Amino acid sequence: MAKPPHAGRRLRSATVAATLTLTLASALTACSSKGSKKSDYAEICVHRATMMRVAESLCLTDVTGVYGWYYLPRKSGKSENALPDSGSSVNSGGGGTFVRPGSGSISRGGFGGGGGTGGG
C-alpha cells in the first residue's frame, strides 16, 4: 500500500510541535523555580482614603489619585507578613508606605521575587 503524499510532513510537524511544547514547559518551570524566593516588598493597590485593598487595575488606570500603590515589607523580623485580600483593610501600622522603596526587590501583588528593584 502506498503512503499518502504528505505523511512525512505530518510526522515532522508533529515532532516540531512536541519539541516546542517541551521547550516551553522547561522554560516555564525554570522561571517558576526562580520566582520562589520571596521579595522584600509587596506592591498592592489601595484606596488612599479607606486603606482598603482593591483590584490592581484601579491603580493602573487611575488619574485622580484616589488609588495608589502601597508597599508592604514582606518580612517583619523572622516571620512573614500576610497580605490583605482584595476588599480587606490594609494595616497602616505594618510598616507600609506609599513611597516606593529605594532598595530591595518588589513584587506586584506580593507573588514571586523578581518584580524589580527599588528606585525610579
N, C-alpha and C positions, 0 to 999 in steps of 0.2 A: 504494500500500500504506500502510495507516495505521500510525502509530508506536505502540509499546506505551505504555500509560498512564504508566509510571514511567521512561521513557527519559530525560527531562530531569533527574530527580532523581539517577539513576545518574551522569550526566555531572558534575553539581555535586558529588556525593560524591567522585568520582574526583579532581576539581580540588582540593577541600579537602584530601584525603589527600595529594596530591602537594605542595601548598603547605606543609602541616605537616611533611612529610618534609624538604623543602628548608630550612625554617626551623630544624629541629632539627639538621640536618647543619651548617648555618652556625654555629649556636651552639656545637656540639661542636668544630668547627675553631677557633673563636675561643678557646675555653677551652684547647685543647691548645697553641696557639701562645703563650698567656700563661704556661703552665706550663713552657716550655722553659728558663727561667732556673733554674740550679741553686740549691738552698737553701744556707744557711750550715751547717746541721747535718742529719744523718740520724738519725731516731729508729728504732732497731731493738730487737727483743725478744731478750733473752739470758737464759740460765740463770745466775743470780748466782754459783753455786759453781764451775761449769766454764768460764764465759765463752764458751759455745757459743751461736751464733745459733740461735734457734728460731722457730717459727711465731708471728706476731703474736697469733693467737687465744689463746695461752697467757698473754700479758700482759693481755689484755682480760678474762680470766676468773679469773686467779689471785688468791686471797685469802690465800695463805700467805706470800707474799713470796719464793718460790723463784725467780720470774721477775721481770724488771724492764726498764723502758725504758732503753736506753743511747743516749747522744747522742754521735755521732761528727762531728767537724768535716769538712766536705766538701772543704776545700782546705787544703793544707799548703804554704805559700809559693806558688809558681806552679803546682804540679801538683795534680791532683785525686786525693783518696784513693779507692781502690777499696773497695767494701763487701763484707764476707764473705757468702758464700751461706749459706742455712739449713743447719745442721749443721756449719758451719765455725767454727773458733776466732776469737774477736774479739781483736785485738791491743790489750791494755790500755795499751800504751805509745804508742798512736797519738793521744793527746790526748783520748780519750773520757771520759765521766763518766756516772754515774747521776743526777746533779743536772741538772735541766732548765736550759739556758742562759737567762740573764736578758734577752738581746737577740739579735737575728738571726732569720732565718727558719728554720723547722724543717719537714722533710717526713718523714712516716712511711714507713719502708722506703727512704728516700733518693730517691724519684722526684719530679720537678717542683720548683716553687719556692714554691708558695703554701700550704704546710702550716700556716702560722700563725706567730705570733711568740712569743718567749720570755716568761717571766713566769708568774704564776699558779701 
